[in-house]
Amino acid sequence: MGVSREILFNSKFEFISTEFSIEEVKKYLPLISKKSGVDKEEIQKALFLLPLKIYSEKYYRDLIEEANKIIKNIDKKDVDILALSFKEDCFLWSEDKHFRNKKQIKLIRTKDLI
């Protein structure tokens, strides 16, 4: 079993995401399928089995501007997930280097979870 899978299905953790992030994954399903050699429909089924609570933008909208100030010029696609982490005052699980060394972000990496 992969490390990420072990973490995702460990009941001591709770995971959240944004509708935007899920839509981004769906958009790249053909590429993910091609690279992994797994049928697109199987990946989509697995995506819906993940123990995630999904939030719409209206929930964290009040923190988008703050997230924009920090990350917009680096990766605009990460603004929503950062705003949600601010709203929930929770760790952001990511290996993206551009989140590192930003004092406003409570970053956690995979190695910290295992």
C-alpha positions as CSV (number, residue, x, y, z in Angstrom):
1,M,0.0,0.0,0.0
2,G,1.4,3.5,-0.9
3,V,2.3,5.9,1.8
4,S,-0.3,8.5,0.7
5,R,-3.0,5.9,0.7
6,E,-2.1,4.8,4.2
7,I,-2.3,8.3,5.4
8,L,-5.6,9.1,3.6
9,F,-7.4,6.1,5.0
10,N,-6.0,6.5,8.6
11,S,-8.9,7.4,10.8
12,K,-6.8,9.7,13.0
13,F,-6.7,12.2,10.2
14,E,-9.4,14.3,8.7
15,F,-9.1,15.6,5.1
16,I,-10.7,18.5,3.4
17,S,-10.5,20.0,-0.1
18,T,-12.2,22.5,-2.4
19,E,-14.6,21.9,-5.3
20,F,-12.0,23.7,-7.4
21,S,-9.3,21.2,-6.5
22,I,-11.6,18.2,-7.3
23,E,-12.6,19.8,-10.7
24,E,-8.9,20.2,-11.5
25,V,-8.2,16.5,-10.8
26,K,-11.2,15.6,-13.0
27,K,-9.8,17.8,-15.8
28,Y,-6.6,15.9,-15.7
29,L,-8.1,12.4,-15.5
30,P,-7.1,11.4,-19.0
31,L,-3.5,12.4,-18.4
32,I,-3.4,10.7,-15.0
33,S,-4.9,7.6,-16.6
34,K,-2.3,7.6,-19.4
35,K,0.6,8.1,-17.1
36,S,-0.6,5.5,-14.5
37,G,-1.9,2.9,-16.9
38,V,-5.2,2.8,-14.9
39,D,-8.5,3.2,-16.6
40,K,-10.0,6.8,-16.3
41,E,-13.2,5.4,-14.9
42,E,-11.4,3.5,-12.2
43,I,-9.5,6.6,-11.1
44,Q,-12.7,8.6,-11.0
45,K,-14.3,5.9,-8.8
46,A,-11.3,6.0,-6.5
47,L,-11.5,9.8,-6.3
48,F,-15.1,9.6,-5.0
49,L,-14.1,7.0,-2.4
50,L,-11.5,9.3,-0.8
51,P,-12.5,10.3,2.7
52,L,-12.7,14.1,1.9
53,K,-15.0,16.8,3.0
54,I,-15.4,19.1,0.0
55,Y,-16.1,22.8,0.5
56,S,-17.5,25.3,-2.0
57,E,-15.8,28.7,-2.6
58,K,-18.5,30.5,-0.7
59,Y,-17.4,28.9,2.5
60,Y,-13.8,30.4,2.3
61,R,-14.4,33.3,0.0
62,D,-13.6,35.8,2.8
63,L,-10.0,34.5,2.8
64,I,-9.3,34.4,-0.9
65,E,-7.8,37.8,-1.0
66,E,-5.3,36.9,1.8
67,A,-4.4,33.7,0.0
68,N,-4.0,35.6,-3.3
69,K,-1.5,38.0,-1.7
70,I,0.7,35.0,-0.7
71,I,0.5,32.6,-3.6
72,K,-1.2,34.1,-6.6
73,N,2.0,35.1,-8.4
74,I,3.4,31.7,-7.8
75,D,0.5,29.4,-8.6
76,K,-3.0,30.8,-8.9
77,K,-4.5,27.3,-8.9
78,D,-3.4,26.9,-5.2
79,V,-5.3,30.0,-4.0
80,D,-8.5,28.2,-3.1
81,I,-6.9,25.4,-1.2
82,L,-4.8,27.9,0.8
83,A,-7.8,30.0,1.6
84,L,-9.6,26.9,2.8
85,S,-6.7,26.0,5.1
86,F,-6.8,29.5,6.5
87,K,-10.6,29.3,7.1
88,E,-10.3,25.9,8.8
89,D,-7.0,27.0,10.6
90,C,-5.5,23.7,9.6
91,F,-2.4,22.2,8.1
92,L,-2.0,22.2,4.3
93,W,-0.6,18.8,3.2
94,S,1.5,19.4,0.2
95,E,4.9,18.7,-1.3
96,D,4.8,21.9,-3.4
97,K,8.0,23.8,-2.8
98,H,6.3,27.2,-3.2
99,F,4.4,26.7,0.1
100,R,7.6,26.2,2.0
101,N,9.2,29.0,4.0
102,K,5.9,31.0,4.1
103,K,5.3,31.8,7.7
104,Q,1.5,32.3,7.2
105,I,1.1,28.8,5.9
106,K,0.9,25.8,8.3
107,L,2.5,23.3,5.9
108,I,2.7,19.6,6.6
109,R,4.5,17.2,4.3
110,T,4.1,13.5,3.8
111,K,7.3,12.7,5.7
112,D,5.8,14.6,8.7
113,L,2.7,12.3,8.7
114,I,4.4,9.0,8.5
